[in-house]
Amino acid sequence: MENDGDKGHLATTSVEGEILSRQQSEASCYATEDEEELAIQLGPKVSIKEHLEKDKDDESLRKWKEQLLGNVDADAVNETKEPDVKILSLTITSSGRPDIVLSIPESGNPKGLWFTLKEGSKYHLKFSIKVSNDIVCGLKYTNTVWKAGLKVDSSKEMLGTFSPQGEPYLHEMPEETTPSGMFARGSYSARSKFLDDDNKCYLEINYTFDIQKQWSK
């Protein structure tokens, strides 16, 4: 039989548990965008050579790894280095007009107005991505846009996993449509990031762009 002291202890434990549970629940309601993703405990880093050697007797796995890694010479790769990911350029494509090709400055901060989009137009963003040294896993693109100091758009797109190769990858984003109307026109500021599944940031671009009645000449 439980004595009164035990009951008091159980009651206190129950109340503390409810308070803790409520605090955790309330805290989750106020999580920021950067805290939305849970930290994942990853295993030890595996080199390209180890990837190829592991499960080499499983033909289906071996073919999948060869498809992922392409023609990479594992012996020629410096296994002590982390993946080196460089975003070489951004291209804006829209049907019926010339592409806008924008080189990425090393600082990640283009000076002045970077580009102008026509209101109500459909377009794609296309990135040229160079990967060296090792596989980069779960590369993703995030973009946040402000107008007159107010956040008007926030997006995230998973780009995928890339193995090192001599030629850059070309990754085209889904089609988007610029807003239209008097209130949509004007100047915007934006911040784009490229991160892997460890949330390591390879590039952060801070820039400004316009939406106007016509494309820039």
Sequence and secondary structure as in RCSB ss.txt:
>XXXX:A:sequence
MENDGDKGHLATTSVEGEILSRQQSEASCYATEDEEELAIQLGPKVSIKEHLEKDKDDESLRKWKEQLLGNVDAD
AVNETKEPDVKILSLTITSSGRPDIVLSIPESGNPKGLWFTLKEGSKYHLKFSIKVSNDIVCGLKYTNTVWKAGL
KVDSSKEMLGTFSPQGEPYLHEMPEETTPSGMFARGSYSARSKFLDDDNKCYLEINYTFDIQKQWSK
>XXXX:A:secstr
   HHHHHHHHHHHHHHHHHHHHHHHHHHT  GGGSS          HHHHHHTTTT HHHHHHHHHHHTT  GG
GS TTS  EEEEEEEEEE TTS  EEEE  TTS   SEEEEEETT EEEEEEEEEEESS EEEEEEEEEEEETTE
EEEEEEEEEEEE   SS EEEE   EE   STTT EEEEEEEEEE TT  EEEEEEEEEEEESS   
